[in-house]
Amino acid sequence: MDSIINFSSISDYNSFNNNETLHPLVSIVDLSKAAPRKDYKMNFGIYCVILKDTKCGDIKYGNNYYDYQEGTLVFFAPGQVVEVNNNGEYYQPYGKALIFHPDLLHGTTLGKHMEEYNFFSYNTNEALHLSEKERKIILDCFSKIEYELEQSIDKHSKTLITSNIELFLNYCNRFYDRQFITRDTVHKGVLDKFENLINTYINSEKPRNEGLPSVGWCAEQLNLSANYFGDLIKKDTGFTAQEFIQSKVIDLAKEKIFDVNKSISEIAYELGFKYPQHFTRLFKQKVGMSPLDYRNLN
């Protein structure tokens, strides 16, 4: 594996793929113009979304490979290091890529809520798989952005370009919602596994010793990124993963509260709360009364 290739600017990525730089902060890249390549690593300082048109190397992020097939989209954010592996053989990449620098977003509507597009931090086996109809919509979005890049830059350019990027990202949100439903075989059992994981954890000694389970920890146990996992649980249940964990903890708390040999503080510590007042606050928020009032109902 060669040394890491740093993509700090739009021109860096364009040069690597033999594309002309029409705008210093954004580009639609035709990957078929790139020279044949083999295994390499990329360090992104820009946002990059790749639409794959054919088999062109396996993309690895962290310790695992993307579920990355023909007709899929993958998303990379600044700060990510990604490896492409083709077993040392040269291959010709095909497809399109949208790249844009974080500086493009300053002062724009998109810049104010860019962090809401969680799929930029999805990890392994979490690529967006497109239907042919969806692929055409994505290419149409790319085409609109490319059209603007081919025009002379004027006072409208930035607004039109970022608005079309936002439209593209909103379509990706819609298509991911569809994927959470249609890829049931891949996601089958995640909620059941999550529920079993929480039940096993909170009924052990771990809460007292290690505290409450975090969403990140649960996602890691299920081999999913925290954001992908959180979005999947929200789509399945209507609740955030954190709310789901809290509901399980409160259900167990309701049982424990009727053990009059234990104080409310002792129960709080057993459940993983560092401070009893935090337990009392959450209990009252979820149940509508304090733990002590709930105990006195018996």
MILONU-636014 format. One record per residue: x, y negated, z of N, C-alpha, C in turn. Coordinates in pm, whole numbers, plus 50000, padded with zeros to 5 digits. Layout:
XYZXYZXYZ/...
//
This chain:
500855011950000500005000050000500884987650000/500664978649904501454966449895501084957050009/501814945850019501514936150122500144929750099/499634923350201498294917450193498284905550098/497244904950013497054893649923496124883749992/496594871550010495814861250080495014852949980/493714852350003492834843849923492384832050010/493214821750014492924810050096492114799750021/492124800549890491424790749808490704797649693/489854790149627489134795349511490104798749398/491094790149379492064792549272492884805249297/493144808449424493864820849457493124833049401/491824833649429491034845249386490854845249234/490624833449176490484832549031491764836948960/492894832449009494174836048947494404850948954/494084856949068494274871349085493434879248985/492284873548946491374880448855491344874448714/492344866048682492484860148547491254852148505/490684844548599489554835948570489964821348584/489344812848505489604798548512488904792548633/489524782648696488914775648810488234762948759/486904762948758486124751648711485774741848822/485794746848946485454738549063486374743049176/486934733749253487884737549357487284745049475/485934744949489485324750649608484354762049580/484114765349453483144775849423483424781549285/483104794449266483324800649135482464813149121/482074816048997481504828948961482594836148883/483024847548933484194854448880483774866648799/484274867448675484054879148591485204888848616/484944899548689485994908848729486544917048613/485814917548502486304925148387487514918448322/487744905648353488904898548298490184901648375/490034907948491491204911048573492034921948508/493324921648537494214932248489493954944948568/494184956748511494064969248587494904968648713/494404974448819495074973548949494974986649025/495734987549132495644999249219495504994549363/495815003149458495565000249599496124986749643/495324979249719495784966449772494904962349889/495394952549965494644946650076494384931950048/493234927050093492854913050074492564906550208/493074894650227492764886650345491974874450298/490714873850335489834863250285489844850850374/490054839350309489874826550376488664819450319/487914826650235486744821550167485604831650180/484394827150145483254836450135483324843349999/483044856349998483094863949872481954874249871/481184874249763480124884249744480394891149611/480564904249613480914911649492479744920449449/479344919049324478354927949263479114938249180/479064950449223479824961149159479024967349045/479634968348928478954973948812479384988048779/480504992448834480975005948805481935010448913/482335023048909483295028049007484625020948989/485085014049093486345006449080487055005749214/487355017149270488085017349397487145017549515/487565023649623486775024349746487185012949838/486205005349884486484993949970486414998150116/487464994950188487574998850329487684986350415/486874986050521486934974950617487014981050755/488044977550831488264984050960488754998250935/488135007950999488575021850986487695030250894/486705023950831485755031650752485525025450615/484965033550524484705029050388483265024250373/483085014550283481735009950252480975020750174/479685021250199478775029250117478565020949990/479555021649901479685011849794479605018849659/478455018149594478215025149469477925015149359/477695020249241477325011549129476025004149162/475984991049130474784983249156474614979449301/475714976949371475634972749511476314959249530/475944952649638476554939949678477274941949811/478484936349822479174935949950479534921549980/479584918250108479754904550153480974903550244/481854893850215483024891650297483054877050342/483414874950467483484861550525484934857950554/485224845050569486584841050605487074848150730/488314852950725488904859750839488894874850828/488204880350727488144894850711489304899950625/489864911250664490904917950588490314930950534/490364932450402489684943650335490694951350250/490564964450251491464973150175490714979850061/491334980149943490774987449828491694999149799/491115011049794491925023249779491415031449662/492325034449568491975042849455492985054149439/493495058849554494455069949557495695067349472/496095054649467497315051149397497175050149246/495985052649193495785052049049495305038249005/495695034048886495215021348832493765022748786/493005012148799491615012048751491274998048704/490274997048619489814984148567488534980048641/488574969248718487354965048788486334958948691/485064960748723483974954648648482964949148747/482294938648705481274932648790481444917748800/480684911748891480724897248913480964894649061/481554883249088481754879149228481394864449241/480704861249349480464847349388481424844349502/482254834049484483154829949590482924815049619/482974811449746482874797249781483624794549910/484194782749915485014778650029484104772850138/484424775050266483604769250373483454754150362/484434747350304484354732850289483204728550199/482774737350110481654734050021480384731350100/480264737450218479014737250294478884725050383/479954717650403479914706150493478864695950447/477974692250537476964682150508475804687050425/475684700250407474584705750327473564712850416/472394714950362471354722550433471834736650463/472484742750365472994756350383474014756950496/474864746850506475894746750609475334746950750/474104741750768473504741050901473044754550953/472824764150864472334777150912473034788850842/474274786550798475024797250731475204809350823/475324806750954475554817851048474344827051060/473184822951006471994831251014472024842950914/472924842250817473034853150719473954863850777/473354872450858474124882250935474914892050849/474474894050724475104904450643476574901350611/477024889050634478434886150613479304892750721/478684897450827479464904350930479024919050944/478254923950846477974938250844479264945750813/479364957850857480584965350834480384977450745/480824989050789480885000750703479505006650674/479395012450554478155019250512476935009950516/477174996950495476074987450509475954977950389/476474982350274476344974450152474884973350112/474554963350031473184961549984473024968549849/472144978549846471924986549725470744980749648/470994976749523470004969449446469254978349349/467964975749332467214981749223467604974049096/467224979148980467554972348856466884958548851/465664957648900464954944848902465654934848994/466084939649109466804930949204468134926549146/468814935749077470094932349015469934921048914/468854921148837468604910548739468374897148808/467694897448922467474885048997468794879449047/469664888349098470974884049147471794878049033/471804884548919472554879348804471994866148756/470684864348767470064851648730470514840548825/470634843648954471154833749050472594830049015/473394840148984474784837648945474834828948821/473934831648727473904824248601473604809448624/472694806648717472334792648747473524785248809/474234792048898475414786048960476494783748854/476664793648767477674792548661477354781148566/476074779248537475654768148450476084754848509/475864753148638476244740548704477764738548701/478504749448714479964748348714480504744248577/479754747248474480184743848339479864729448301/479064722548386478734708548361479774699448426/479794686948384480664677148449480154674748590/481064674048686480674671848826480084657948842/478874657048901478244644248929477654644649070/476874634649106476354633649243475354644549277/474834651349173473854662049197474494675849207/475734677149164476374690249151476364698049282/476834691849389476964698949516475614703849566/474594695249558473264699049604472704710649523/472844710049391472304720549305473054733749324/474364733049338475154745249356474834751849489/474864743949597474604749849729473144754449743/472224747549676470824751949679470654765349610/471394767449501471324780249431472024791349509/473094787949581473734797849668472764801849779/472084791749835471104794549941469964803249888/469494800449767468454808649706468934823049691/470154824649645470744837949631470794845249765/471254838449869471374844650002469994848150059/469004839850030467644842850077467084855250006/467394856849879467004869149809467694881149873/468954879449912469674890449976469004894350108/468534884350182467784887150305466544895550275/465824891750170464614899250132464964913550093/466024915050013466394928349965466904937150080/467574931150178467994939050294466774943450375/465764934850386464544938850455463934951050387/463924950850254463414962250178464274974650203/465594972650209466494984050227466314990550364/466044982550467465824988150600464644997850597/463704995450507462515003950498462765015850406/463315013250286463405023650184464545033450206/465615029250275466715038550300466495045750432/465305051250445464915057750570465795069650604/466275076750500467115088450525468405084450595/468975073050550470215068250610469985063450752/468845056450773468575050350902467775059350997/467325070750944466455079551022467095083151156/466335081251260466815085251391467625074851465/467925063251403468735053251473468025048351598/466725045551585465975040751701465905051351810/465685063951770465635074951868466995076551938/468055075751859469395076951917469685065252011/469245053451971469425041452055468695043152187/467445047852180466645049652301467285060152393/467735071152334468395081552414469695076452476/470425068552398471675062852446471445054052569/470415045452560470105036452672469625044252793/468725053852770468205061752882469315069252955/470225075152877471335082552937472235073153016/472495061552960473395051853024472825046753156/471595041753152471045035153271470685045153382/470575058053346470305068053448471575074753500/472715069153462473995074253511474595064253610/475835066553647476535057353737477195045753661/477095045953528477775035853449477315021553478/475995019053494475585005353521476264999553645/476315007153753476935002353877478424999453855/479075007853775480525006553757480914997353641/480074997153537480464989953415479504978853375/478384977653444477414967253411476394971953308/475564962753265474524965853167475144968753030/474554977852953475084980452818474834968652726/475824965152647475684953952554475204959152418/474674950052338474254953652202475464958352122/476594951452138477804955252067478264969252101/478184972852229478584986252272477674996752211/476374994152212475405003752156475645005552006/475874994551935476124995251791477375003551763/478395001451844479645008851826479425023851846/478625027551944478335041751969477595048051852/476835039851779476035044751667476725042451532/477995037851537478795035651416478175025351322/477655014651379477085003651302477674990551350/477654980451263478074967251308476964961551397/477324952651486476354947151582475214940051510/475524932251407474484924751338473564933751258/474144943551186473314952751108472404960751202/472984965551310472224973051410471094964551467/471424952151505470404943251561469284940451464/469634938151337468614935351236467744947651212/468354959451211467604971851189466604974251302/467034972351426466144974251542465004964051537/465314951751500464284941251494463234944851390/463684950051275462744953751169461864965551213/462454974951289461724986951330460754984351445/461134975651539460364974251662459704960651681/460204950551612459714937051634460424930151749/461294937551818462054931951930463534931951897/464284922851956465714923151940466274935152018/467484939251981468114950452053468284946952200/468604934252229468764929952367467444931052443/466354927052381465034928052444464664942752469/465044951452375464764965752389465524971452510/466794967652522467604972152636466984967152766/466604954552769466024948652890464724955652929/463904959352829462634965852861462874979552925/463904986752879464244999652937464734998053081/465534987753103466054985053237464914981453333/463984973453286462854969353370461954981353401/461754990053302460945002153326461555010453439/462865012053437463545019653542463485012153674/463584999053667463534990753789462184992453859/461124993453782459794995053841459705007753924/460385018153880460395030653957461225029154084/462395023054069463315021854181462795012554292/462005002654253461544992554349460704998754461/460015009754431459145015754532459905024554631/461225025054616462055031654717462355021254825/461555021354932461655011055035462935012155118/463655023055099464925024655171466055016655108/465785010754991466775002554923466304988154912/467234979054933466884964954917466844961454768/466234950254736466184945654598467594943354545/468474938554630469864936254589470554949454553/470334959654634470934972754605470454978154471/469174976654446468604981354319469214973654202/469384960554220469974952254115471374957154081/472184959954183473544964754160473534978354091/472624987154131472515000454069472184999453921/471404989253885470984987553747472034980653661/473094975653725474174969553648474234954453653/473404948353736473424933753748474524929453843/475324920053800476424915053883475884906653998/474794899453968474184890854069472694894354083/472214897254204470804901054224469814890654173/470194877854182469264867354137469004868253986/470014873453911469794875153767468764886153742/468804896653823467824907353812466434902053845/466334894553954465044888953997464454879953889/465324871853828464854862553724464324870353603/465064880653559464634888453443463354896153474/463274901953592462094909653631460854900753630/460984888953688459844879753693459444875353553/460454873453467460184869253330459434880153253/459804892853275459194903853200457894908953261/457794908353395456654914353464455634903953511/456104891753533455194881153577455174879253726/455994886753799456104885153944457484889753988/457864886254109459174889854159459224904754194/460404910854200460504924954240459864927754376/460024918554470459464920554604457954920254601/457394910954525455924910354509455404923054444/456154928154348455764940554279455774952354375/456794952554460456864963354561455674962654656/455274950854691454194949054788452834952654731/452754954754600451494958954539451134973154582/452154981054618451924995054652451234996154788/
//
